[in-house]
Amino acid sequence: MTSTHSPARPSYFLYGRSRPPSSSVLSPPGSGPGTAWAGRLRVAVWAVPALLVAYAGFRRRWMSDDAYIYVRTVRQVLAGNGPVFNAGERVESSTGTLWQWLLVAAGAAGVDPASAAVYGGLLLTAAGFALAGIGALRTYGGVRVAVPLGSLVLLGLPPVWDFATSGLETGLATCWIAGAWLALTARPGSLGTSAVIGLGPLVRPDLGLVTVVFLAAQWLLVRPSWRRAFAGAGAAGALPVAYEVFRAGYYGHLVPLPAVTKEASQSLWGRGLVYLGDFAQPYLLWVPAVFVAAAVLSLCGRGRLRGAGVARVVPVLAPVVAGALCWLYVVKVGGDFMHGRMLLPGLLLMLLPVFVVPATRVGTLAAVGVGVWAVVCAGWLRMPYGGQIGPAGIADERGVYVRHNADPHPVRHTFAGAPHHLRYARQVAEAGRSGAAVLVLGKDGWVRGSSGGVTASYVVLGLNGSVVPLDGAALDPIGLAYPLAAHSERVGAGRVGHDKHLPVAWLVADRGVRAPSWVRPAEVAAARRALRCGALAELDGAVRGRLTVGRFLRNVAGAWERTSFRFPNDAGRAAGELCG
């Protein structure tokens, strides 16, 4: 049984019918004393960067507030409340679906979820560097001596060290990107390769771009028959499609709630370009780009890529195209509020083909040039707002939490350096003990205690989820885990990812509690009216109604319209539009 396009293609390309002939880059053909030395050097060029990034990441280990959003959901699952942020409200607050469930597995095995998030992310980052190096060595076939190049670019960048931990899904993304590319170069026709490539949307929704590009590359490499193409597509899509059906029926949305909050389908090109410049300018990224370009031109000129067939060119171009698309998407949606974070996967993708390069004269000189830049960058180049939120609303996120916790390694957040956060945590605890009616802490903090538990809204959602008991309601006016806020319209002059803010009147109306004295009764009345009408009433039923088979099917049927629904922040306008 052979491909319809390439009758002579070996059978190992046909979705795993047999294993390919041995062609390991770690032990190429040859004999003599030089072969063992070259083999050890090849191992070093992928093992040493992995060890270095693990060391750098460990020295800057920390936990971001957003990672504690994952931790609360994991705790809810382990407590038997389901994959939700607040019990009784079906909301998907975790952007990285696969990361969430890996942390659930770690918690079920008795590992503390926060520790698993930090140190698991570090191990996955190191594994990703190792896989990237092995994949690059495969790309250049039987080359005897290679030198690191793209890996040096990443090792010189402080954001790479920071997000080697952080508790977020970045380490998993690094490992998946490198592993999927290695699988593409090693066994492009395997069903297992298709399944691995298909995991992208579950690692992060935006990595679906990488999945599409890698699947297209796989098709170009294999040119399978229609039957085998459908088999590969089935292997790639089985888990993501099944989860998407679950997401639509259980949560009533097509994407995780943070994607609704951050308006991931809208365009903010100006903000996005600022975000790109905020990453590229402080580290003088044009310098390593020149050396990498010289190495690529040399490789083309020496014939390693010039005139090469599909089997050589496609695995090289696929990650570059995917990385460029990832950067384009990040710029389109306005970037992020964490310095550099969302650009790291795209940068890794574009550097994969040159993670290591043959030790030619130009390749070696390029590696030396990038190495000098990496030392300077690692030692001296930094963003100008270290430990703060910059003027564009982009934060040195790790520096902020080092300062807020008065701890160089803030894995456990004590907020010893942030009295306002400590005050909020104390008032949540007091409300839980005393059943205090309403405590207001300015525009970003609102706490209500009662015999039914604590209801609290705070702009720092990870902290809120940590201090509010699992049977209470930890809300946020931004909408990362609060569907009412997520579906509100953007407000002006907000930070990227923080440009929604639901007024307290909506919280009072939604939760049925006494309003603070400064909230106008007419505004609360209008909000209550709006909540009973149209799409807002349907949204409430989708996320809080009893989950029956009928409700699941209605959630699936209305998921598209529900995901795109938005309403005005002004309660009077909302009531007028929704209720007529």
C-alpha positions as CSV (number, residue, x, y, z in Angstrom):
1,M,0.0,0.0,0.0
2,T,1.7,3.2,-1.1
3,S,1.0,6.9,-1.5
4,T,-1.1,8.0,-4.4
5,H,1.5,10.7,-5.3
6,S,4.8,8.9,-4.6
7,P,4.6,5.1,-5.4
8,A,8.3,4.6,-4.6
9,R,8.1,6.3,-1.2
10,P,9.3,3.9,1.6
11,S,6.6,2.3,3.7
12,Y,7.7,4.0,6.9
13,F,6.2,7.2,5.7
14,L,2.7,5.6,5.5
15,Y,1.5,6.4,9.0
16,G,3.6,4.1,11.0
17,R,3.5,0.9,9.0
18,S,7.1,0.2,10.0
19,R,10.0,2.0,11.5
20,P,12.4,4.0,9.3
21,P,16.0,2.8,8.8
22,S,18.3,3.9,11.6
23,S,19.6,7.4,10.9
24,S,20.2,8.8,14.3
25,V,22.2,12.0,14.3
26,L,23.7,10.9,17.6
27,S,25.5,7.9,16.0
28,P,26.1,8.5,12.3
29,P,27.9,6.1,10.1
30,G,31.6,6.1,10.5
31,S,34.5,4.7,12.5
32,G,37.7,5.7,14.1
33,P,38.6,7.8,17.1
34,G,37.1,11.0,15.6
35,T,33.6,9.5,15.5
36,A,33.3,9.1,19.3
37,W,34.6,12.6,19.8
38,A,32.1,14.0,17.3
39,G,29.3,12.0,18.9
40,R,30.1,13.4,22.3
41,L,30.2,17.0,20.9
42,R,26.8,16.5,19.2
43,V,25.4,15.4,22.6
44,A,26.9,18.4,24.2
45,V,25.3,20.9,21.8
46,W,21.8,19.9,22.8
47,A,22.4,18.8,26.4
48,V,24.4,21.8,27.6
49,P,21.7,24.4,26.5
50,A,19.1,22.3,28.3
51,L,21.1,22.3,31.5
52,L,21.9,26.0,31.2
53,V,18.2,27.0,30.8
54,A,17.3,24.7,33.7
55,Y,20.0,26.4,35.9
56,A,18.9,29.9,34.8
57,G,15.3,29.1,35.4
58,F,15.9,27.7,38.8
59,R,17.8,30.7,39.9
60,R,14.8,32.9,38.9
61,R,12.1,30.5,40.1
62,W,8.8,32.2,40.9
63,M,5.0,31.8,40.7
64,S,2.9,34.4,38.8
65,D,-0.5,35.4,40.1
66,D,-2.1,34.0,36.9
67,A,-0.6,30.6,37.8
68,Y,-2.7,30.6,41.0
69,I,-5.8,30.8,38.8
70,Y,-4.8,27.4,37.6
71,V,-4.2,26.2,41.2
72,R,-7.7,27.1,42.3
73,T,-9.3,25.2,39.5
74,V,-7.1,22.2,40.2
75,R,-8.1,22.4,43.9
76,Q,-11.8,22.5,42.8
77,V,-11.4,19.4,40.7
78,L,-9.6,17.5,43.5
79,A,-12.4,18.6,45.9
80,G,-15.0,17.1,43.6
81,N,-16.5,20.4,42.3
82,G,-15.4,19.9,38.7
83,P,-13.1,21.9,36.4
84,V,-14.5,25.3,37.6
85,F,-13.1,28.3,39.4
86,N,-16.1,28.8,41.6
87,A,-18.3,25.9,42.7
88,G,-21.7,26.0,41.0
89,E,-20.5,28.3,38.1
90,R,-19.2,26.5,35.1
91,V,-16.4,28.8,33.9
92,E,-13.1,27.8,32.2
93,S,-10.6,30.2,33.6
94,S,-7.5,28.1,32.5
95,T,-6.2,29.1,29.1
96,G,-3.9,26.1,28.9
97,T,-6.2,23.2,29.0
98,L,-3.6,20.5,28.9
99,W,-1.5,22.2,31.6
100,Q,-4.5,22.4,33.9
101,W,-5.1,18.6,33.6
102,L,-1.4,17.8,34.0
103,L,-1.5,19.8,37.3
104,V,-4.7,17.9,38.3
105,A,-2.8,14.6,37.7
106,A,0.1,15.8,39.8
107,G,-2.3,16.9,42.6
108,A,-4.1,13.5,42.5
109,A,-0.7,11.9,42.9
110,G,-0.1,13.9,46.1
111,V,2.1,16.6,44.7
112,D,1.3,20.2,45.7
113,P,-0.1,21.9,42.5
114,A,1.9,25.1,43.0
115,S,5.1,23.2,43.3
116,A,4.2,21.0,40.3
117,A,3.5,24.1,38.3
118,V,6.8,25.8,39.0
119,Y,9.2,22.8,38.9
120,G,7.2,20.9,36.3
121,G,7.4,23.9,34.0
122,L,11.2,24.1,34.6
123,L,11.7,20.4,33.6
124,L,9.5,20.8,30.5
125,T,11.5,23.9,29.4
126,A,14.7,22.0,29.7
127,A,13.2,19.0,27.9
128,G,12.1,21.4,25.1
129,F,15.6,22.8,24.7
130,A,17.0,19.2,24.4
131,L,14.4,18.2,21.9
132,A,15.0,21.3,19.8
133,G,18.7,20.6,19.7
134,I,18.1,17.0,18.6
135,G,15.7,18.1,15.9
136,A,18.1,20.6,14.5
137,L,20.8,18.0,14.4
138,R,18.5,15.7,12.4
139,T,17.9,18.5,10.0
140,Y,21.5,18.6,9.0
141,G,21.8,14.9,8.5
142,G,25.2,13.3,9.2
143,V,27.1,16.5,10.0
144,R,30.0,15.5,12.3
145,V,30.5,18.8,14.2
146,A,27.8,21.3,15.2
147,V,27.7,24.5,17.3
148,P,24.8,26.1,19.1
149,L,23.3,29.2,17.6
150,G,19.6,29.7,18.1
151,S,19.8,28.2,21.6
152,L,22.3,31.0,22.5
153,V,19.8,33.6,21.5
154,L,17.2,32.2,23.9
155,L,19.7,31.6,26.7
156,G,20.7,35.3,26.6
157,L,17.2,36.6,27.1
158,P,16.0,37.2,30.7
159,P,12.4,36.6,29.8
160,V,13.3,33.1,28.8
161,W,14.7,32.5,32.3
162,D,11.7,34.1,34.0
163,F,9.1,32.0,32.1
164,A,11.0,28.8,32.4
165,T,9.1,28.7,35.7
166,S,6.3,31.2,36.6
167,G,3.8,28.3,37.0
168,L,2.2,29.1,33.7
169,E,2.0,26.8,30.6
170,T,5.0,28.3,28.9
171,G,7.3,25.4,29.8
172,L,4.7,22.9,28.3
173,A,4.5,25.1,25.2
174,T,8.3,25.0,24.8
175,C,8.4,21.2,25.2
176,W,5.4,20.6,22.8
177,I,6.7,22.9,20.1
178,A,10.1,21.3,20.1
179,G,8.7,17.8,20.4
180,A,6.2,18.2,17.6
181,W,8.9,19.6,15.3
182,L,11.2,16.7,16.2
183,A,8.4,14.2,15.5
184,L,7.8,16.0,12.2
185,T,11.4,15.6,11.2
186,A,11.9,12.1,12.4
187,R,8.6,10.3,11.6
188,P,6.4,12.6,9.4
189,G,4.1,9.8,8.4
190,S,3.3,8.4,11.8
191,L,-0.1,8.6,13.4
192,G,1.6,9.3,16.6
193,T,3.2,12.4,15.0
194,S,-0.2,13.5,13.9
195,A,-1.6,13.1,17.4
196,V,1.3,15.0,19.0
197,I,0.9,17.9,16.4
198,G,-2.8,18.0,17.1
199,L,-2.3,18.9,20.8
200,G,-1.5,22.5,20.0
201,P,-4.9,24.1,20.7
202,L,-5.0,22.2,24.1
203,V,-1.6,23.6,25.0
204,R,-2.8,27.1,24.2
205,P,-5.6,28.1,21.8
206,D,-3.3,30.3,19.8
207,L,-0.9,27.4,19.2
208,G,-3.6,26.0,16.9
209,L,-1.8,28.1,14.3
210,V,1.3,25.9,14.8
211,T,-0.8,22.8,14.5
212,V,-2.3,23.9,11.2
213,V,1.2,24.7,9.7
214,F,2.8,21.5,11.0
215,L,-0.1,19.4,9.7
216,A,0.3,21.0,6.3
217,A,4.0,20.3,6.4
218,Q,3.3,16.7,7.3
219,W,1.0,16.4,4.3
220,L,3.6,17.9,2.0
221,L,6.3,15.5,3.3
222,V,4.1,12.4,3.0
223,R,1.5,13.1,0.2
224,P,-0.6,10.2,1.5
225,S,-3.7,8.7,0.0
226,W,-7.1,10.2,0.9
227,R,-7.7,7.3,3.3
228,R,-4.4,7.8,5.1
229,A,-4.9,11.6,5.1
230,F,-8.2,11.2,6.9
231,A,-6.6,8.8,9.4
232,G,-3.9,11.4,10.1
233,A,-6.5,14.1,10.5
234,G,-8.5,11.9,12.8
235,A,-5.5,11.2,15.0
236,A,-4.6,14.9,15.1
237,G,-8.2,16.1,15.8
238,A,-9.6,13.4,18.0
239,L,-8.7,14.8,21.4
240,P,-9.0,18.6,20.6
241,V,-12.4,18.1,18.9
242,A,-13.7,15.9,21.7
243,Y,-12.6,18.5,24.2
244,E,-14.2,21.3,22.2
245,V,-17.5,19.5,22.3
246,F,-17.1,19.1,26.0
247,R,-16.2,22.8,26.4
248,A,-19.2,24.0,24.4
249,G,-21.6,21.8,26.3
250,Y,-20.2,22.1,29.8
251,Y,-19.1,25.8,29.8
252,G,-21.3,27.1,27.0
253,H,-18.4,28.8,25.2
254,L,-16.1,28.0,22.3
255,V,-13.0,29.3,24.0
256,P,-11.7,29.7,27.5
257,L,-13.2,32.7,29.3
258,P,-9.9,34.7,29.3
259,A,-10.0,34.7,25.5
260,V,-13.4,36.3,25.7
261,T,-12.1,38.8,28.3
262,K,-9.1,39.7,26.2
263,E,-11.1,39.9,22.9
264,A,-8.8,37.5,21.2
265,S,-10.6,38.0,17.8
266,Q,-10.2,41.8,17.7
267,S,-7.4,43.8,16.3
268,L,-5.2,46.3,18.2
269,W,-2.2,46.6,15.9
270,G,-0.8,49.7,17.5
271,R,-0.7,48.2,21.0
272,G,0.8,45.0,19.5
273,L,3.6,46.9,17.8
274,V,4.4,48.6,21.1
275,Y,4.5,45.2,22.8
276,L,6.9,43.9,20.1
277,G,9.2,46.9,20.5
278,D,9.1,46.5,24.3
279,F,10.6,43.1,23.8
280,A,13.0,43.7,20.9
281,Q,14.5,47.0,21.7
282,P,15.9,46.6,25.3
283,Y,17.8,43.4,24.2
284,L,19.0,44.7,20.9
285,L,17.5,41.7,19.1
286,W,18.7,43.0,15.8
287,V,22.2,42.0,16.7
288,P,21.7,38.2,17.0
289,A,19.3,38.5,14.0
290,V,22.2,39.6,11.8
291,F,24.4,36.7,12.8
292,V,21.6,34.2,12.4
293,A,20.8,35.6,9.0
294,A,24.5,35.3,8.0
295,A,24.5,31.6,9.1
296,V,21.3,30.9,7.1
297,L,22.7,32.5,4.0
298,S,25.9,30.5,4.4
299,L,23.9,27.2,4.7
300,C,22.0,28.0,1.6
301,G,25.2,29.0,-0.3
302,R,27.0,25.8,0.7
303,G,24.2,23.7,-0.8
304,R,22.7,22.3,2.4
305,L,19.4,23.9,1.6
306,R,19.9,25.3,-1.9
307,G,18.2,22.9,-4.4
308,A,17.2,20.6,-1.6
309,G,14.0,18.6,-2.0
310,V,10.7,18.8,-0.1
311,A,12.0,16.4,2.5
312,R,14.8,18.9,3.5
313,V,13.1,22.2,2.9
314,V,9.6,21.7,4.5
315,P,10.8,20.8,8.0
316,V,13.1,23.9,7.9
317,L,10.4,26.3,6.7
318,A,7.4,25.0,8.7
319,P,8.5,26.3,12.2
320,V,9.7,29.6,10.7
321,V,6.3,30.1,9.0
322,A,4.5,29.0,12.2
323,G,6.6,31.4,14.4
324,A,6.0,34.3,12.1
325,L,2.2,33.7,12.2
326,C,2.4,33.5,16.0
327,W,4.1,36.8,16.2
328,L,1.6,38.3,13.7
329,Y,-1.3,37.1,15.8
330,V,0.2,38.5,19.0
331,V,0.7,41.9,17.4
332,K,-2.8,41.8,16.0
333,V,-4.5,41.2,19.3
334,G,-2.5,43.9,21.1
335,G,0.2,41.9,22.8
336,D,0.1,41.1,26.4
337,F,0.6,42.7,29.8
338,M,3.6,40.5,30.7
339,H,6.9,41.6,29.2
340,G,8.0,39.3,26.4
341,R,5.9,36.3,27.4
342,M,3.6,35.9,24.4
343,L,6.4,36.3,21.9
344,L,8.6,33.5,23.3
345,P,6.8,30.6,21.5
346,G,7.1,32.4,18.2
347,L,10.8,33.2,18.7
348,L,11.5,29.5,19.6
349,L,9.7,28.4,16.5
350,M,11.7,30.7,14.2
351,L,15.0,29.6,15.8
352,L,14.3,25.8,15.7
353,P,16.0,25.2,12.3
354,V,19.2,27.0,13.5
355,F,19.0,25.9,17.2
356,V,22.4,24.2,16.3
357,V,24.2,24.6,13.0
358,P,27.1,22.8,11.3
359,A,30.5,24.1,12.5
360,T,31.5,25.7,9.2
361,R,33.6,28.9,9.3
362,V,30.5,31.2,9.0
363,G,28.5,29.0,11.3
364,T,31.2,29.1,14.0
365,L,31.7,32.9,13.6
366,A,28.0,33.4,13.9
367,A,27.9,31.3,17.0
368,V,30.7,33.3,18.5
369,G,29.0,36.6,17.7
370,V,25.7,35.5,19.1
371,G,27.5,34.1,22.2
372,V,29.2,37.5,22.9
373,W,25.8,39.2,22.5
374,A,24.2,36.6,24.8
375,V,26.8,37.3,27.5
376,V,26.2,41.1,27.2
377,C,22.4,40.7,27.2
378,A,22.4,38.3,30.1
379,G,24.7,40.5,32.2
380,W,23.5,44.0,31.4
381,L,20.6,44.5,29.0
382,R,17.2,44.9,30.8
383,M,13.9,46.5,30.2
384,P,13.8,50.1,31.7
385,Y,11.0,49.5,34.2
386,G,12.4,46.6,36.2
387,G,10.1,45.5,39.0
388,Q,7.4,47.8,37.9
389,I,4.5,48.2,35.4
390,G,5.9,50.2,32.4
391,P,4.3,53.3,30.9
392,A,2.6,51.2,28.2
393,G,1.0,49.0,30.8
394,I,3.4,46.1,30.2
395,A,4.9,44.7,33.4
396,D,8.1,43.1,34.5
397,E,5.8,40.5,36.0
398,R,8.4,38.5,37.9
399,G,10.0,41.7,39.3
400,V,6.6,43.0,40.4
401,Y,5.9,39.8,42.5
402,V,9.5,39.7,43.8
403,R,8.8,43.2,45.1
404,H,5.2,42.5,46.4
405,N,6.4,39.4,48.3
406,A,9.8,40.8,49.4
407,D,11.2,37.5,48.3
408,P,13.7,36.8,45.5
409,H,11.9,33.5,44.8
410,P,8.2,34.1,45.3
411,V,6.8,30.6,44.8
412,R,4.6,31.0,47.8
413,H,2.9,34.4,47.8
414,T,3.0,36.0,51.2
415,F,2.6,39.6,49.9
416,A,4.9,40.8,52.7
417,G,5.8,43.8,50.5
418,A,2.3,44.7,49.4
419,P,0.2,46.0,52.4
420,H,-2.9,46.6,50.2
421,H,-3.0,42.9,49.2
422,L,-2.4,41.8,52.8
423,R,-5.3,44.1,54.0
424,Y,-7.6,42.6,51.4
425,A,-6.7,39.0,52.5
426,R,-7.3,39.9,56.1
427,Q,-10.7,41.4,55.3
428,V,-11.7,38.3,53.3
429,A,-10.8,36.2,56.3
430,E,-12.8,38.5,58.6
431,A,-15.8,38.3,56.4
432,G,-15.7,34.6,56.4
433,R,-15.5,34.4,60.2
434,S,-18.0,37.1,61.1
435,G,-20.4,37.1,58.1
436,A,-19.8,40.8,57.7
437,A,-22.3,42.4,55.3
438,V,-20.2,44.4,52.8
439,L,-16.6,45.6,52.9
440,V,-15.5,48.0,50.2
441,L,-11.8,48.5,49.4
442,G,-11.9,51.0,46.6
443,K,-12.8,50.3,43.0
444,D,-11.0,47.0,42.8
445,G,-12.0,45.3,46.1
446,W,-15.5,44.2,47.2
447,V,-16.2,41.6,49.9
448,R,-19.4,40.3,51.3
449,G,-19.7,37.7,54.0
450,S,-22.7,35.7,55.0
451,S,-23.7,32.3,56.4
452,G,-23.6,31.0,52.8
453,G,-19.9,31.8,52.4
454,V,-17.7,34.7,51.1
455,T,-18.3,36.5,47.9
456,A,-15.4,38.7,47.0
457,S,-14.3,40.6,43.9
458,Y,-10.7,41.7,43.4
459,V,-8.7,42.7,40.4
460,V,-5.8,40.3,41.4
461,L,-7.6,37.1,40.7
462,G,-4.9,34.6,41.7
463,L,-4.7,36.2,45.1
464,N,-8.5,36.2,45.4
465,G,-8.8,32.6,44.5
466,S,-6.2,31.7,47.1
467,V,-7.8,33.5,50.0
468,V,-11.5,32.9,49.2
469,P,-12.6,29.4,50.3
470,L,-13.5,26.9,47.6
471,D,-17.2,27.1,48.6
472,G,-17.1,30.9,48.3
473,A,-17.2,33.0,45.1
474,A,-13.9,34.6,44.0
475,L,-14.8,37.1,41.3
476,D,-12.8,39.6,39.4
477,P,-14.1,42.8,37.7
478,I,-11.9,42.1,34.7
479,G,-13.7,38.9,33.8
480,L,-11.0,36.2,33.7
481,A,-13.2,34.0,35.8
482,Y,-16.4,36.0,36.0
483,P,-18.6,35.5,32.9
484,L,-20.6,38.6,33.5
485,A,-17.5,40.9,33.5
486,A,-16.0,38.9,30.6
487,H,-19.0,39.6,28.3
488,S,-19.0,43.4,29.1
489,E,-17.6,45.8,26.6
490,R,-14.1,47.1,26.8
491,V,-13.5,50.4,28.7
492,G,-11.0,53.0,27.5
493,A,-7.4,53.5,28.7
494,G,-7.1,50.0,30.3
495,R,-3.9,47.9,30.3
496,V,-3.7,45.1,27.7
497,G,-5.7,42.2,29.1
498,H,-7.1,44.5,31.8
499,D,-9.4,46.7,29.8
500,K,-12.7,45.5,31.2
501,H,-14.1,46.6,34.5
502,L,-17.5,45.7,35.7
503,P,-19.1,48.3,38.0
504,V,-20.1,47.2,41.5
505,A,-23.8,47.8,40.8
506,W,-23.7,44.7,38.5
507,L,-22.1,42.6,41.3
508,V,-24.8,43.7,43.7
509,A,-27.6,42.9,41.3
510,D,-26.1,39.6,40.2
511,R,-25.3,38.4,43.7
512,G,-28.5,39.7,45.4
513,V,-26.8,41.6,48.3
514,R,-27.2,45.0,49.9
515,A,-25.5,47.8,47.9
516,P,-22.8,50.0,49.3
517,S,-24.0,53.5,50.1
518,W,-22.3,55.1,47.2
519,V,-23.9,52.9,44.5
520,R,-27.1,54.5,43.0
521,P,-30.2,52.4,43.5
522,A,-31.4,53.2,40.0
523,E,-28.2,51.7,38.6
524,V,-28.7,48.5,40.6
525,A,-32.4,48.3,39.5
526,A,-31.4,48.7,35.9
527,A,-28.7,45.9,36.2
528,R,-31.3,43.6,37.8
529,R,-33.7,44.2,35.0
530,A,-31.0,43.6,32.4
531,L,-29.9,40.3,34.0
532,R,-33.4,38.9,33.5
533,C,-33.5,39.7,29.8
534,G,-32.3,38.2,26.6
535,A,-28.7,37.0,26.2
536,L,-27.7,37.8,29.8
537,A,-30.5,35.6,31.2
538,E,-29.4,32.9,28.7
539,L,-25.8,33.3,29.8
540,D,-26.7,32.8,33.4
541,G,-28.6,29.6,32.6
542,A,-25.6,28.3,30.5
543,V,-23.1,28.7,33.3
544,R,-25.2,28.3,36.5
545,G,-28.2,26.2,35.4
546,R,-28.4,22.5,36.3
547,L,-26.4,20.6,33.8
548,T,-28.8,18.2,32.2
549,V,-28.6,16.5,28.8
550,G,-30.9,19.2,27.4
551,R,-28.9,22.0,28.9
552,F,-25.7,20.5,27.5
553,L,-27.2,20.4,24.0
554,R,-28.5,23.9,24.3
555,N,-25.1,25.1,25.4
556,V,-23.5,23.5,22.3
557,A,-26.1,24.9,20.0
558,G,-25.8,28.5,21.3
559,A,-22.0,28.4,22.0
560,W,-21.1,30.6,18.9
561,E,-23.6,33.3,19.7
562,R,-22.9,33.2,23.4
563,T,-19.2,33.5,22.9
564,S,-19.5,36.6,20.7
565,F,-22.2,38.3,22.9
566,R,-21.2,41.6,24.6
567,F,-23.3,44.2,26.6
568,P,-22.6,47.8,27.7
569,N,-21.1,48.4,31.1
570,D,-23.7,51.1,31.8
571,A,-26.7,49.3,33.4
572,G,-29.3,51.6,32.0
573,R,-28.0,51.2,28.4
574,A,-27.8,47.4,28.9
575,A,-31.4,47.2,30.1
576,G,-32.6,49.3,27.2
577,E,-30.8,47.1,24.6
578,L,-31.6,43.7,26.2
579,C,-35.1,44.3,27.4
580,G,-36.4,46.7,24.8
